[in-house]
Protein backbone atom coordinates (compact mmCIF):
# COMPACT_ATOMS: atom_id res chain seq x y z
CA UNK A 1 0.00 0.00 0.00
CA UNK A 2 1.35 3.39 -0.96
CA UNK A 3 0.02 6.67 0.38
CA UNK A 4 1.10 10.11 -0.76
CA UNK A 5 1.24 13.46 0.99
CA UNK A 6 0.96 16.49 -1.28
CA UNK A 7 0.97 20.25 -0.72
CA UNK A 8 -1.91 22.00 -2.51
CA UNK A 9 -1.99 25.51 -3.94
CA UNK A 10 -3.78 26.67 -0.79
CA UNK A 11 -0.95 25.59 1.52
CA UNK A 12 -2.94 22.73 3.06
CA UNK A 13 -1.09 19.43 3.43
CA UNK A 14 -3.43 16.61 2.45
CA UNK A 15 -2.78 12.88 2.28
CA UNK A 16 -3.91 11.11 -0.88
CA UNK A 17 -3.83 7.60 -2.28
CA UNK A 18 -1.51 6.86 -5.15
CA UNK A 19 -4.14 6.02 -7.77
CA UNK A 20 -4.33 6.10 -11.53
CA UNK A 21 -5.69 9.08 -13.43
CA UNK A 22 -9.42 8.23 -13.75
CA UNK A 23 -9.73 7.25 -10.10
CA UNK A 24 -7.90 10.37 -8.95
CA UNK A 25 -10.28 12.53 -10.94
CA UNK A 26 -13.22 10.88 -9.19
CA UNK A 27 -11.63 11.70 -5.81
CA UNK A 28 -11.60 15.41 -6.64
CA UNK A 29 -8.21 16.35 -8.00
CA UNK A 30 -6.11 13.47 -6.63
CA UNK A 31 -5.78 14.93 -3.16
CA UNK A 32 -9.27 15.47 -1.82
CA UNK A 33 -9.46 19.14 -2.88
CA UNK A 34 -12.49 20.61 -4.60
CA UNK A 35 -12.96 20.27 -8.33
CA UNK A 36 -13.42 23.08 -10.87
CA UNK A 37 -17.20 23.00 -10.36
CA UNK A 38 -16.88 24.19 -6.75
CA UNK A 39 -16.60 27.96 -7.31
CA UNK A 40 -12.87 27.84 -6.60
CA UNK A 41 -10.48 29.27 -9.16
CA UNK A 42 -7.17 27.39 -9.16
CA UNK A 43 -4.00 29.38 -9.24
CA UNK A 44 -2.70 29.88 -12.78
CA UNK A 45 0.97 29.85 -13.79
CA UNK A 46 2.64 31.79 -16.62
CA UNK A 47 1.54 30.72 -20.10
CA UNK A 48 4.18 28.73 -21.98
CA UNK A 49 6.27 28.05 -18.87
CA UNK A 50 6.57 24.64 -17.29
CA UNK A 51 5.10 24.39 -13.79
CA UNK A 52 7.59 24.25 -10.92
CA UNK A 53 8.69 20.78 -9.80
CA UNK A 54 6.53 19.44 -6.99
CA UNK A 55 7.94 18.27 -3.70
CA UNK A 56 9.02 14.68 -3.23
CA UNK A 57 5.99 12.60 -2.26
CA UNK A 58 6.60 9.96 0.41
CA UNK A 59 5.38 6.39 0.58
CA UNK A 60 3.65 4.90 3.59
CA UNK A 61 4.24 1.16 3.43
CA UNK A 62 1.93 -1.39 5.03
CA UNK A 63 2.36 -5.15 5.05
CA UNK A 64 4.08 -6.71 2.02
CA UNK A 65 2.10 -9.21 -0.05
CA UNK A 66 -1.41 -8.31 1.11
CA UNK A 67 -2.25 -6.00 -1.77
CA UNK A 68 -2.66 -2.24 -1.77
CA UNK A 69 -3.30 0.71 -4.02
CA UNK A 70 -2.15 -0.33 -7.45
CA UNK A 71 0.77 0.63 -9.63
CA UNK A 72 -0.38 3.19 -12.27
CA UNK A 73 -0.93 1.99 -15.83
CA UNK A 74 2.31 1.61 -17.77
CA UNK A 75 4.45 1.81 -14.63
CA UNK A 76 6.94 -0.92 -13.66
CA UNK A 77 8.24 -1.29 -10.10
CA UNK A 78 11.33 -3.43 -9.42
CA UNK A 79 11.79 -4.34 -5.76
CA UNK A 80 14.87 -6.19 -4.44
CA UNK A 81 14.43 -7.35 -0.86
CA UNK A 82 16.28 -9.19 1.90
CA UNK A 83 14.48 -10.95 4.73
CA UNK A 84 15.84 -12.54 7.92
CA UNK A 85 13.78 -14.82 10.15
CA UNK A 86 14.77 -16.28 13.52
CA UNK A 87 12.83 -18.82 15.55
CA UNK A 88 13.85 -20.48 18.80
CA UNK A 89 11.98 -23.58 19.99
CA UNK A 90 12.38 -25.08 23.47
CA UNK A 91 10.55 -28.31 24.08
CA UNK A 92 10.34 -30.77 27.00
CA UNK A 93 8.61 -34.03 26.10
CA UNK A 94 7.87 -37.24 27.98
CA UNK A 95 7.63 -40.63 26.33
CA UNK A 96 6.25 -43.29 28.63
CA UNK A 97 3.40 -44.19 30.96
CA UNK A 98 1.83 -42.00 33.63
CA UNK A 99 0.74 -44.12 36.61
CA UNK A 100 -0.07 -41.22 38.91
CA UNK A 101 0.38 -37.49 38.49
CA UNK A 102 3.64 -37.84 40.45
CA UNK A 103 4.83 -41.18 39.06
CA UNK A 104 6.09 -41.33 35.47
CA UNK A 105 7.74 -44.36 33.89
CA UNK A 106 9.53 -43.58 30.66
CA UNK A 107 11.96 -41.12 29.08
CA UNK A 108 12.25 -37.32 29.21
CA UNK A 109 13.65 -35.42 26.24
CA UNK A 110 14.63 -31.72 26.21
CA UNK A 111 15.10 -30.09 22.80
CA UNK A 112 16.42 -26.66 21.87
CA UNK A 113 16.24 -25.60 18.21
CA UNK A 114 17.43 -22.33 16.67
CA UNK A 115 16.19 -21.75 13.12
CA UNK A 116 17.58 -18.96 10.93
CA UNK A 117 16.36 -18.22 7.41
CA UNK A 118 17.67 -15.66 4.89
CA UNK A 119 15.58 -14.92 1.82
CA UNK A 120 16.77 -12.67 -1.02
CA UNK A 121 14.02 -11.91 -3.53
CA UNK A 122 13.40 -9.85 -6.63
CA UNK A 123 9.80 -8.70 -7.13
CA UNK A 124 8.34 -6.98 -10.18
CA UNK A 125 4.96 -5.20 -10.31
CA UNK A 126 3.44 -3.92 -13.57
CA UNK A 127 0.42 -1.64 -13.92
CA UNK A 128 -1.46 -3.28 -16.79
CA UNK A 129 -4.48 -0.98 -16.69
CA UNK A 130 -5.95 1.69 -14.45
CA UNK A 131 -7.22 -0.99 -12.06
CA UNK A 132 -5.17 -4.13 -12.74
CA UNK A 133 -1.68 -4.93 -11.50
CA UNK A 134 0.41 -8.08 -12.07
CA UNK A 135 3.21 -9.25 -9.79
CA UNK A 136 6.06 -11.76 -10.00
CA UNK A 137 8.35 -12.73 -7.09
CA UNK A 138 11.51 -14.85 -7.43
CA UNK A 139 13.17 -15.80 -4.09
CA UNK A 140 16.46 -17.43 -3.15
CA UNK A 141 16.53 -19.10 0.29
CA UNK A 142 19.30 -20.01 2.74
CA UNK A 143 18.35 -21.91 5.92
CA UNK A 144 20.36 -23.03 8.94
CA UNK A 145 19.03 -25.01 11.91
CA UNK A 146 20.94 -25.82 15.07
CA UNK A 147 19.32 -28.63 17.07
CA UNK A 148 20.38 -29.70 20.56
CA UNK A 149 18.53 -32.38 22.50
CA UNK A 150 19.19 -34.02 25.86
CA UNK A 151 17.59 -37.43 26.40
CA UNK A 152 17.31 -38.59 30.01
CA UNK A 153 16.79 -42.37 29.84
CA UNK A 154 15.25 -44.67 32.44
CA UNK A 155 16.93 -45.19 35.81
CA UNK A 156 20.25 -47.00 35.62
CA UNK A 157 21.05 -45.78 32.09
CA UNK A 158 23.14 -42.77 31.10
CA UNK A 159 21.54 -39.74 29.47
CA UNK A 160 22.95 -38.62 26.14
CA UNK A 161 22.95 -35.50 24.00
CA UNK A 162 22.13 -35.02 20.33
CA UNK A 163 23.71 -32.05 18.57
CA UNK A 164 22.94 -31.46 14.89
CA UNK A 165 23.58 -28.60 12.49
CA UNK A 166 21.59 -28.60 9.23
CA UNK A 167 21.52 -26.17 6.33
CA UNK A 168 20.04 -25.80 2.88
CA UNK A 169 20.06 -23.21 0.11
CA UNK A 170 18.63 -22.78 -3.36
CA UNK A 171 15.76 -21.36 -5.34
CA UNK A 172 12.58 -20.82 -3.33
CA UNK A 173 8.97 -21.07 -4.48
CA UNK A 174 8.24 -18.54 -7.26
CA UNK A 175 4.98 -16.61 -6.79
CA UNK A 176 2.72 -14.79 -9.22
CA UNK A 177 -0.16 -12.52 -8.21
CA UNK A 178 -2.85 -10.27 -9.63
CA UNK A 179 -4.45 -7.28 -7.87
CA UNK A 180 -7.65 -5.58 -9.02
CA UNK A 181 -9.15 -2.37 -7.61
CA UNK A 182 -12.87 -3.01 -7.25
CA UNK A 183 -14.29 0.48 -6.58
CA UNK A 184 -13.47 4.18 -6.83
CA UNK A 185 -13.78 5.04 -3.13
CA UNK A 186 -16.44 7.71 -3.66
CA UNK A 187 -18.84 9.07 -1.04
CA UNK A 188 -16.65 8.18 1.92
CA UNK A 189 -16.35 4.49 1.00
CA UNK A 190 -13.07 2.66 1.61
CA UNK A 191 -11.13 1.23 -1.31
CA UNK A 192 -11.42 -2.52 -1.91
CA UNK A 193 -8.71 -4.46 -3.75
CA UNK A 194 -9.16 -8.11 -4.77
CA UNK A 195 -5.98 -10.20 -4.74
CA UNK A 196 -5.16 -13.63 -6.13
CA UNK A 197 -1.77 -15.23 -5.43
CA UNK A 198 -0.32 -18.53 -6.65
CA UNK A 199 2.76 -20.16 -5.15
CA UNK A 200 4.63 -22.73 -7.22
CA UNK A 201 6.89 -25.62 -6.18
CA UNK A 202 10.17 -24.46 -7.72
CA UNK A 203 11.92 -24.78 -4.35
CA UNK A 204 13.16 -28.09 -2.97
CA UNK A 205 10.35 -29.54 -0.87
CA UNK A 206 10.58 -31.50 2.42
CA UNK A 207 10.21 -34.82 0.55
CA UNK A 208 12.89 -33.94 -2.03
CA UNK A 209 15.81 -33.55 0.38
CA UNK A 210 18.41 -36.17 1.31
CA UNK A 211 17.69 -38.50 4.25
CA UNK A 212 19.62 -41.27 5.96
CA UNK A 213 18.51 -44.88 6.25
CA UNK A 214 16.37 -44.01 9.28
CA UNK A 215 14.50 -41.29 7.40
CA UNK A 216 16.21 -38.42 9.25
CA UNK A 217 16.76 -35.35 7.08
CA UNK A 218 20.34 -34.45 6.16
CA UNK A 219 19.56 -31.02 4.70
CA UNK A 220 16.78 -28.42 4.81
CA UNK A 221 14.09 -27.70 2.24
CA UNK A 222 13.91 -24.32 0.49
CA UNK A 223 10.25 -24.62 -0.53
CA UNK A 224 6.97 -26.01 0.75
CA UNK A 225 6.71 -28.76 -1.86
CA UNK A 226 3.01 -28.06 -2.49
CA UNK A 227 1.10 -25.74 -4.79
CA UNK A 228 -1.05 -23.11 -3.08
CA UNK A 229 -3.66 -20.57 -4.19
CA UNK A 230 -4.61 -17.61 -2.01
CA UNK A 231 -7.55 -15.31 -2.77
CA UNK A 232 -7.87 -12.29 -0.48
CA UNK A 233 -9.44 -8.86 -0.23
CA UNK A 234 -7.81 -5.69 1.06
CA UNK A 235 -9.63 -2.67 2.47
CA UNK A 236 -8.04 0.81 2.62
CA UNK A 237 -9.68 3.74 4.37
CA UNK A 238 -7.89 7.13 4.22
CA UNK A 239 -8.23 9.47 7.19
CA UNK A 240 -5.71 12.31 6.99
CA UNK A 241 -2.89 11.90 7.94
CA UNK A 242 -3.34 8.13 8.23
CA UNK A 243 -4.71 5.24 6.23
CA UNK A 244 -6.33 2.27 7.94
CA UNK A 245 -5.99 -1.10 6.25
CA UNK A 246 -7.26 -4.64 6.69
CA UNK A 247 -6.82 -7.86 4.75
CA UNK A 248 -8.68 -11.16 4.89
CA UNK A 249 -7.60 -14.18 2.87
CA UNK A 250 -7.78 -17.96 2.62
CA UNK A 251 -4.85 -20.08 1.45
CA UNK A 252 -5.67 -23.36 -0.27
CA UNK A 253 -2.73 -25.79 -0.03
CA UNK A 254 -3.35 -28.43 -2.67
CA UNK A 255 -3.20 -32.13 -1.78
CA UNK A 256 -0.61 -34.26 -3.57
CA UNK A 257 0.39 -37.92 -3.82
CA UNK A 258 4.04 -37.76 -2.73
CA UNK A 259 4.76 -41.47 -3.30
CA UNK A 260 8.18 -41.11 -1.67
CA UNK A 261 9.99 -43.83 0.29
CA UNK A 262 11.71 -42.24 3.32
CA UNK A 263 12.92 -45.54 4.86
CA UNK A 264 13.07 -49.12 3.68
CA UNK A 265 9.71 -49.95 5.27
CA UNK A 266 7.87 -46.58 5.15
CA UNK A 267 6.38 -44.96 2.07
CA UNK A 268 4.72 -41.53 2.20
CA UNK A 269 1.49 -41.55 0.18
CA UNK A 270 -1.10 -38.77 0.01
CA UNK A 271 -0.27 -35.57 1.88
CA UNK A 272 -2.90 -32.88 2.47
CA UNK A 273 -1.30 -29.72 3.92
CA UNK A 274 -3.55 -27.70 6.18
CA UNK A 275 -5.27 -24.69 4.65
CA UNK A 276 -4.85 -21.30 6.30
CA UNK A 277 -7.08 -18.37 7.23
CA UNK A 278 -5.07 -15.14 7.08
CA UNK A 279 -6.05 -11.89 8.79
CA UNK A 280 -4.19 -8.59 9.14
CA UNK A 281 -5.06 -5.00 10.01
CA UNK A 282 -3.36 -1.80 11.05
CA UNK A 283 -2.61 1.84 10.33
CA UNK A 284 -0.12 3.61 8.06
CA UNK A 285 0.84 7.14 9.12
CA UNK A 286 2.72 9.81 7.14
CA UNK A 287 5.09 11.75 9.42
CA UNK A 288 6.27 14.29 6.83
CA UNK A 289 7.01 14.59 3.10
CA UNK A 290 9.62 11.82 3.23
CA UNK A 291 9.06 9.61 6.26
CA UNK A 292 6.25 7.34 7.44
CA UNK A 293 5.60 4.37 9.68
CA UNK A 294 3.18 1.45 9.92
CA UNK A 295 1.70 -0.29 12.95
CA UNK A 296 -0.37 -3.44 12.63
CA UNK A 297 -1.10 -7.04 13.55
CA UNK A 298 -1.48 -10.21 11.53
CA UNK A 299 -2.60 -13.74 12.37
CA UNK A 300 -2.50 -16.97 10.36
CA UNK A 301 -4.63 -19.92 11.48
CA UNK A 302 -3.18 -23.03 9.79
CA UNK A 303 -5.13 -26.27 9.83
CA UNK A 304 -3.85 -29.79 10.46
CA UNK A 305 -1.68 -31.55 7.86
CA UNK A 306 -2.75 -35.13 7.08
CA UNK A 307 -0.02 -37.54 5.96
CA UNK A 308 -0.55 -41.12 4.77
CA UNK A 309 2.17 -43.64 5.66
CA UNK A 310 2.18 -46.91 3.73
CA UNK A 311 4.01 -50.19 4.39
CA UNK A 312 5.34 -51.10 0.92
CA UNK A 313 5.58 -54.79 1.80
CA UNK A 314 1.94 -55.48 2.65
CA UNK A 315 0.19 -52.25 1.59
CA UNK A 316 -1.07 -51.39 5.08
CA UNK A 317 -1.51 -47.65 5.60
CA UNK A 318 -2.17 -45.19 8.39
CA UNK A 319 -2.98 -41.48 8.29
CA UNK A 320 -1.36 -39.16 10.82
CA UNK A 321 -2.52 -35.60 11.50
CA UNK A 322 -0.29 -32.85 12.81
CA UNK A 323 -1.55 -30.19 15.19
CA UNK A 324 -2.97 -26.91 13.94
CA UNK A 325 -0.89 -23.73 14.17
CA UNK A 326 -1.69 -20.21 15.37
CA UNK A 327 0.88 -17.71 14.06
CA UNK A 328 0.36 -14.17 15.34
CA UNK A 329 2.76 -11.26 14.87
CA UNK A 330 2.94 -7.60 15.81
CA UNK A 331 3.97 -5.44 12.84
CA UNK A 332 6.17 -2.34 12.74
CA UNK A 333 7.29 -0.61 9.56
CA UNK A 334 9.31 2.43 8.50
CA UNK A 335 9.66 4.06 5.08
CA UNK A 336 11.90 6.82 3.72
CA UNK A 337 11.42 8.34 0.28
CA UNK A 338 14.84 8.85 -1.34
CA UNK A 339 13.51 10.28 -4.61
CA UNK A 340 10.33 10.26 -6.65
CA UNK A 341 11.02 6.75 -7.90
CA UNK A 342 12.94 5.15 -5.03
CA UNK A 343 12.25 4.48 -1.37
CA UNK A 344 13.71 2.38 1.45
CA UNK A 345 11.31 0.30 3.55
CA UNK A 346 12.04 -1.67 6.71
CA UNK A 347 9.47 -3.99 8.30
CA UNK A 348 9.74 -5.84 11.62
CA UNK A 349 7.47 -8.67 12.79
CA UNK A 350 7.54 -9.77 16.43
CA UNK A 351 5.96 -13.13 17.20
CA UNK A 352 3.31 -13.04 19.92
CA UNK A 353 2.18 -16.68 19.78
CA UNK A 354 4.15 -19.88 20.44
CA UNK A 355 4.05 -20.97 16.79
CA UNK A 356 5.25 -17.65 15.33
CA UNK A 357 8.91 -16.88 14.56
CA UNK A 358 10.54 -14.74 17.23
CA UNK A 359 11.58 -12.01 14.79
CA UNK A 360 11.25 -11.40 11.06
CA UNK A 361 13.06 -8.41 9.54
CA UNK A 362 12.53 -7.34 5.91
CA UNK A 363 14.40 -4.66 3.95
CA UNK A 364 12.89 -3.59 0.61
CA UNK A 365 14.10 -0.98 -1.89
CA UNK A 366 11.47 -0.49 -4.62
CA UNK A 367 12.19 1.78 -7.57
CA UNK A 368 9.88 2.59 -10.45
CA UNK A 369 10.16 3.31 -14.15
CA UNK A 370 7.91 3.79 -17.15
CA UNK A 371 7.33 0.51 -19.02
CA UNK A 372 4.97 1.76 -21.74
CORSULHU-V337790 format. One record per backbone hydrogen bond with DSSP energy under -0.5 kcal/mol. NH is the residue of the N-H (numbers start at 0). CO is the residue of the C=O. If there is no record, write none. Layout:
<<NH:CO> <NH:CO>>
This chain:
<<3:15> <5:13> <7:5> <7:11> <10:7> <12:10> <13:5> <13:11> <15:3> <17:1> <18:16> <23:19> <24:20> <25:21> <26:22> <27:23> <27:24> <29:23> <37:34> <41:39> <48:45> <57:55> <60:58> <65:62> <73:126> <74:71> <75:368> <76:124> <77:366> <78:122> <79:364> <80:120> <81:362> <82:118> <83:360> <84:116> <85:358> <86:114> <88:112> <90:110> <92:108> <94:106> <95:93> <96:104> <98:96> <98:102> <99:102> <102:99> <103:101> <104:96> <105:103> <106:94> <107:151> <108:92> <109:149> <110:90> <111:147> <112:88> <113:145> <114:86> <114:112> <115:113> <115:143> <116:84> <117:141> <118:82> <119:139> <120:80> <121:137> <122:78> <123:135> <124:76> <125:133> <126:74> <127:125> <127:131> <128:131> <132:178> <133:125> <134:176> <135:123> <136:174> <137:121> <138:136> <139:119> <140:169> <141:117> <142:167> <143:115> <144:165> <145:113> <146:144> <146:163> <147:111> <148:161> <149:109> <150:148> <150:159> <151:107> <151:149> <152:150> <156:153> <159:150> <161:148> <163:146> <165:144> <167:142> <169:140> <171:138> <173:171> <174:136> <175:197> <176:134> <177:195> <178:132> <179:193> <180:130> <181:179> <181:191> <182:191> <188:185> <190:235> <192:233> <193:179> <194:231> <195:177> <196:229> <197:175> <198:227> <199:173> <203:170> <204:202> <207:204> <208:204> <211:215> <214:211> <217:209> <218:209> <219:166> <221:203> <222:203> <227:198> <228:251> <229:196> <230:249> <231:194> <232:247> <233:192> <234:245> <235:190> <236:243> <238:241> <241:238> <242:283> <243:236> <244:281> <245:234> <246:279> <247:232> <248:277> <249:230> <250:275> <251:228> <251:249> <252:250> <253:226> <253:251> <255:270> <257:255> <257:268> <258:267> <258:268> <259:267> <261:259> <261:265> <262:265> <263:212> <265:262> <266:309> <267:259> <268:266> <268:307> <270:255> <271:305> <272:270> <275:250> <276:300> <277:248> <277:275> <278:298> <279:246> <280:296> <281:244> <282:294> <283:242> <284:292> <285:240> <286:284> <286:290> <287:290> <291:334> <292:284> <293:332> <294:282> <295:330> <296:280> <297:328> <298:278> <299:326> <300:276> <301:299> <301:324> <302:274> <305:271> <306:304> <306:319> <307:269> <308:306> <308:317> <309:266> <310:315> <311:309> <314:310> <317:308> <319:306> <321:304> <324:301> <326:299> <327:325> <328:297> <329:349> <330:295> <331:347> <332:293> <333:345> <334:291> <335:343> <336:289> <337:335> <337:341> <338:341> <342:365> <343:335> <344:363> <345:333> <346:361> <347:331> <348:359> <349:329> <350:356> <350:357> <351:327> <352:327> <354:325> <355:352> <357:85> <358:85> <359:348> <360:83> <361:346> <362:81> <363:344> <364:79> <366:77> <367:340> <368:75> <370:73> <370:368> <371:73>>
